[in-house]
């Protein structure tokens, strides 16, 4: 039985209490996941780790946008194409306006989620970009068998969100890194069991797995085992249940498609 483990964005900025986009529960998620990797290190055939990899200047960071008074939007502000067309928000650089507005229209046409402004996070070269140390230690221990963790970066194109490790939300025709990652999909589908964990269930994990499922043979979706105790949701914007609802609907939708659920403790106990 060939077992692959897919870990989505297990990075300090998401998983440490001092991270810039901390996901409550993620610290404990990574501790449990690390314990499972150590427990099953001789039985896991391949490990894939995605890394959110951003720049400070990014369409989803405050620096990109401003209001009529020149103020940048605070984190978790939702910006729509209508907001930009009405003048509520505009781009910090006028030369970015037309492409940014078209991006918002394309994003909304996709229907997955509204454009949200995030605190700068997982900036390339910073500590927040690193894998959580407790998990990295477990990955290094697994590599001692002369295996190699497959690190998959995403998110460095400033013009589009890249929640899914499979493709950007609005792919850039001039940037292959934003287009469908067929290598990752085909490699994972070759496994007999695909363990899934990481952050955040409401966003990057959900979109990655939805995109993989859409490219899989439908029968392959049953290979997926969602580790429920190793994934958490981004906190909801004030006064909403937007993100927690996304996380719950992801689990419901994937299990309806045939995916299985388990925990880091129960799998191959």
RAPECOR-V913443 format. One record per residue. D_CENTER is the distance of its C-alpha to the mean C-alpha in whole Angstrom. Layout:
d_center = [D_CENTER | D_CENTER]
//
This chain:
d_center = [27 | 24 | 21 | 18 | 15 | 12 | 10 | 6 | 6 | 9 | 10 | 13 | 12 | 10 | 13 | 16 | 18 | 19 | 15 | 15 | 12 | 13 | 12 | 15 | 16 | 13 | 16 | 18 | 15 | 15 | 19 | 19 | 17 | 19 | 22 | 21 | 20 | 24 | 25 | 24 | 24 | 27 | 26 | 22 | 23 | 19 | 16 | 13 | 11 | 8 | 8 | 7 | 11 | 12 | 16 | 18 | 19 | 16 | 16 | 14 | 16 | 19 | 21 | 21 | 23 | 26 | 28 | 32 | 33 | 31 | 28 | 24 | 22 | 21 | 18 | 16 | 19 | 18 | 20 | 21 | 23 | 26 | 26 | 26 | 29 | 31 | 31 | 29 | 26 | 27 | 25 | 26 | 28 | 30 | 29 | 25 | 26 | 27 | 24 | 22 | 24 | 23 | 19 | 19 | 22 | 20 | 17 | 19 | 21 | 17 | 17 | 14 | 14 | 16 | 15 | 14 | 15 | 13 | 15 | 15 | 12 | 11 | 14 | 16 | 18 | 18 | 18 | 15 | 13 | 14 | 13 | 15 | 19 | 19 | 17 | 18 | 21 | 21 | 19 | 22 | 25 | 23 | 24 | 27 | 28 | 28 | 24 | 21 | 18 | 16 | 13 | 11 | 11 | 9 | 10 | 13 | 15 | 16 | 17 | 14 | 10 | 8 | 4 | 6 | 7 | 10 | 11 | 11 | 11 | 15 | 16 | 18 | 21 | 22 | 19 | 18 | 15 | 14 | 15 | 15 | 14 | 17 | 18 | 15 | 15 | 19 | 19 | 17 | 19 | 22 | 21 | 23 | 21 | 17 | 16 | 12 | 11 | 8 | 6 | 6 | 8 | 9 | 6 | 2 | 5 | 7 | 7 | 7 | 10 | 11 | 12 | 13 | 15 | 17 | 18 | 19 | 22 | 22 | 24 | 21 | 19 | 21 | 20 | 17 | 17 | 15 | 15 | 16 | 17 | 14 | 11 | 11 | 11 | 11 | 14 | 16 | 18 | 21 | 23 | 21 | 19 | 16 | 13 | 15 | 16 | 13 | 12 | 16 | 16 | 13 | 15 | 18 | 17 | 16 | 19 | 21 | 20 | 22 | 19 | 20 | 19 | 20 | 20 | 20 | 23 | 24 | 23 | 26 | 28]
//
